[in-house]
Amino acid sequence: MKFMSHLALTAAIAMATITTSVLADHHEGESEFGSPTIDLGVVVSDLDKAVKFYTEAIGFKEVPGFSVSAAFATESGLTDNKKLDIRVLVLGEGAGATKLKLMQVEGESKKSDNTHINSQQGFSYITIVVKSTDKALARLSKAGVKPIAKSPVTLPENLNPALSLTIVRDPDGNLVELVGPKPSK
């Protein structure tokens, strides 16, 4: 089984290398990056709860995930000898879709201080652009998630007053911004 896990990982790395090479050949001179999007990895305290929040309340879709052996995670510097089972959620379709990789790691993890975006240094929030704030608010309400503070609020004149900002917290307290047209209500 361990051999199959390493074989699958080796195949995935080989495919990524080939894909990167092909992308570089087709887009030479445009950018040094193989994709204009980034994947975000988030360690959560309750994986099922987090997946439910991001799929039901926010609107991500779950796609097949993957596992990383404890040995590889240790050798690469990801963990201190802990296996990773990663569930992958996407916004959109195809290779350019944003991926949110959620994982729960065995043992205790130090919780981030996400009281406000300036409470600690490092990544503080994610921003998701929605087509309809009304639909986003309905999905949040159906999932039992309430916006924080006075959200949604209209963006100031110097940004874009046709848009509003809604901020919610995921089950671990991480801030999620939803930016979209002002709600009709």
C-alpha positions, 0 to 999 in steps of 0.5 A, a space after each residue: 500500500 505504501 508503494 502504491 501511495 508513493 507511486 501515485 505521488 510520483 505520477 502526480 509530480 510527473 504529470 505536474 512537471 509535464 503540464 508545467 512544461 507544456 504551459 511554458 511552451 504555449 505561453 512563453 514570455 507571458 509569465 514565469 508561472 504555470 497558472 495565474 491562480 493559487 491553491 490555498 491550504 488550510 489546517 482545520 480542527 474539524 474537517 467534515 464541519 469545514 467542508 460543509 461550511 465551504 460547500 453549503 454556506 460559501 458554494 465551493 464544489 468538492 473534487 477528489 482529494 489526495 493523501 500525502 504519506 507521513 514520510 513525504 510530509 516530513 521530508 518536504 517539511 510539511 509536517 512533523 511525521 504526520 500523514 495528510 489526508 487532503 480534501 479539495 474544494 474548487 471555485 469554478 471549472 478547469 485547471 484555472 479554478 481556485 482550489 482550497 485544500 482542507 486538512 485535519 492533522 492528528 494532534 494539537 494545532 495552535 489556533 490563529 488569532 483571527 479577531 481582526 485582519 490585523 490581529 497577527 501577521 500572516 495570511 488573514 482572510 480570503 476574498 471570494 467574488 460573487 455574482 449575486 450578494 442576494 444569492 450568497 446571503 440566502 445560501 449563508 442563511 440556509 446554512 445558519 451562517 450569519 455575517 459579522 458586524 454590519 455586513 453586508 456593507 457598501 464599498 466606499 466611493 474610492 473603491 466601488 460603491 456598486 459593490 458590497 462586502 460581506 464577511 463571515 467566519 468559517 468554523 475555525 474563525 477564519 475570515 471569509 470576504 464575499 464581494 459582489 453587487 449591493 444586495 437588493 434588500 
